Amino acid sequence: MIHHGDTEARSELLHEELTEQVIGAAIEVHRALGPGLLESAYEECLCRELNLRGLAFAAPGPAASRIQSIKLDCGYRLDLVVDDAVVLELKCVEDILPVHEAQLLTYLKLTGKHGHDH
């Protein structure tokens, strides 16, 4: 007998562990490099750190989207997707603004990678 609650709990635990690993990798990169660099420098170093931690990731680049049956070839660019479960949007800014949060939520909506937390 399969208990869906057990499967969901295990899945949630795996996502929590993955999220902890991703946050740890990002903190390590920022600790090593410090502030003030371009996002591309942080992205390259984060990819190396994720690789060292054995995490699967992709830098999908420009992604096409469909909105009401209209294909958009230049809609958005995902920075990194880790383990096909965590979408990373890298920002080098003083403060996270509401527009940054809205951008990430739109990416999640368009990719179908909705999470339980925002």
N, C-alpha and C positions, 0 to 999 in steps of 0.2 A: 504494500500500500504506500503510495506516495503522498506525503503531506506537503502541500504547496507552501504552507507557512515556513517549513524548514528550508525549502528551496529558496524562497524569498529572503529568509534571514541569512542564508549562506551567500546569496548574491549581494545583499546589502553589505555584508562583512567584507567580501572581496572588493566591492567598490570603495569602501572606507579605507582598506589597506592600500588600494591603488592610489586613491586621493592623497593619503599620507605620504606615499612614495613620491608623487609628483610635487607636492608642496615642499618636501625635503630637498628634492633636486633643485627646485627654483630658489630656495633659500641658500643652498650651497653655491649656486651660480652667482647670486647677488652678493653673497659674502666674499667670494673670490674676486669679483670684478668691481664691485662698488657701483655707485650711481653715475649717470652722465653719459653712457654710451648709447649708440643707436640700437633700436630693437633687433636689428639683424645680428649684432654681436651677441646679444643675450640669447637669441634663438639658436645660433650655432653652438654656443656653449651648453645650453640646456639640452640640445639634442645629444651632445657628447655625454652629459651627465645621465640622461635617461638611458642611453646605451650602456653605460657602465653599471647601471642598476638592473640591467636585463629587461627593461620595459620596452614593449613593442610600441612604435609610434610611426606616424606618417605626417609629412608636411605636404598636404594635398594641393596647396597653392590655389589658383583661381578655380572656382567651382561654379558650375552652371546650376541654375535654379529654375523651378517651374512655379509660376504663380498664375492661377486660373487658366491653365493650359497654355500659357505663353512662356516659352523658354527664354531665359535670360542668361547670356553667356558671360556677362561681366558684372554679375550681381554682388559678389563678395569673395573674400579670400580668407579661408581658414588658416590660422598660423600652424597649429599642431593638433593632432588627434592622437591621444595615448590609449593603446589597447582597444581601439574602436569604441571607447566608452567615455573618455574625458576630452572635452574640447578646450584647448588653451588659446586665449587671445592675449598676446603679449602687448603691453603698453609701457612706454617710458614717459610718464606724466607725473606732475606734482600731486594731483588728486584724481581719483576716479570720479568722473562726472556721470550724471544720469544718462547722457548720450552713449557713454561707453557700455553701461549696463544694458541699455536698450539694444545696442549693436550685438552684444553677445546673445541676448535672448532671441533676437531675430535669427542669428546664425543657428541656434539650437532648434528653433522652429522650422527653418528651411531644410535643415539636415535630418530632421526627425530624431535627433539625439536629445530628447526631452529628459530632464532629470527630475528627481523628486524635490530637490532643493534649488533655490535660485540664488 
